[in-house]
Amino acid sequence: MKLGTLFKDALHALFSRAATEPYPNPQPNETERLRGRLMWAPEGCTGCNLCVKDCPANAIDLFVLDKKAKQFVMRYDVGRCTFCGQCMQSCRFECWHAANDDWSLAGTTVDGFTYYYGEEDDVERVLAEPVEEHPVKV
């Protein structure tokens, strides 16, 4: 690279406008197809476990408390999730959807990356039991 080209590029960068945008304020506009944090709607869930079986990152666990009464607790680990959308495609009852406005999921600690979905009493019941780790899929 010639020295003249180097100085020309440096002067251009010095007097041109920045290409980056300020973050976090103002928030950028979200698109409809953006895949953010997953949300689970328990109303249609039958406890079939297809979303758990098809999740390539083992980010989802389903705790079945009473299948007849439809008492389920879903554990979702954002830190493991790859936002591939496989759980949304696998669910026949459209219980999963990705929030397009909740995408800023960075943190300095691992606290707060696990979400529990279900009735409050059921979640407390699941949390009182010993936690099982994700089984390794082969």
N, C-alpha and C positions, 0 to 999 in steps of 0.2 A: 504494500500500500504506500502510496506517495505521501509525503509529509503535507503537501498542499491540500490533498483530499481530506486528511485527518483534521486539519484546522478548519476547513470549510464545513465539515460535519459537526465539529464542536461548536462553531458559531451558530449554525442552524439550530442545534439542540438548545443552545443557551437562550435564544430569542424566540423560540416557538412555544406554543401553548402545550400544556401537559396532556398526554394521551390518556391518563388514568382519571377515574372519577372518585369523588370522596365517598368513603364508606365508614360508618353505617348510615350516616345522614347525608342526603336524603336516600330513602330506600328505593332501589331500582324497581321498575315495573316487572311484575311476575307474568309469565306466560301461562296459558291454560295447561299446556303439556308438561310443565315443570314437575318433577317428582321430588317432593320434599318428604317430611316426616310422614310415616304411614299412620292412618287412622283406621280403627276397627269399629264397625257397627254390629253389636251383638244380636240385634233383633232378628236377623235372618240366619244366623249361624246355627248349624246343626251339629257341630263338633266332629265333622268328617275328617279333620286333620290333613286335608290335601295341601293347604297353605304351608303347614309345618313341614310336611314331607318334601315339597317342591322347593323350599327355600334353600338356595345354594350356599348361603352364608350362615345357616343355623341361627338366624336372628329372631325367629319366632318360636314360642313354646305355647302350647294350649294345655291348660289344666282343666280337666273335666271333673266337676264336683258332683253334678247330678244330670245325666244326659236327658232323662225324661222331663225334668223340670227346666231344661236348658240353662243350667247354671255353669257358666264357663268363665275362666279368667285367662286372658291372653297376655303373655309377657313379650314385649317387643324391645330388642336391644338395638338402639340407633348406631352404636359403635361398631356393630358387626354388619349392619345392613349395607348392601351395595346399591340399593335403590334400583334394582333391575326390573321390578314390577312383576316378577313371576308369581308372587302370592295373589296379586290382583287378577292375573289371568287364570290361575288355578281355581279360585273360589267360584263355585257355580252360583252362589247366592249374592255375589257382589257385596260382601261384607267389608272388604278392604278398599281404601282409596288413598291416594297420595295427596297431601295438602300442598297446594302450589304456593301458599303464602308463608309456610313454616319451613324454610330451607336453610336458614343460618343456624347450623347445628354444631358449631365449633365450641370447644371448651378447653380449659387448662387442666381440668381433672376429669376422671371418669365418672364422677358422681353426677347423677342426673341424666344418664344416657339410657337408662332402662325405664320403660313405661309399662304400667299394668293397666289393662282395660277390663272392665267388668263392674259388677255391683260392688259398692264400698265394703260391705260385710264379707263378700266372697274374696275380695282382694286381701283383706286383713287375715282371713282364714288361710289363704295360700302363703302369705308372708310369715305366718306363725309356724308353718311347717318347715323342715330343713330344705334348703334349696338344692336342687339337682343340677348338675352341670350339663351342658349340651353333649349329647352323644355324638361320636365321630361317625359320619356317614361314609360307607365304603361303596 
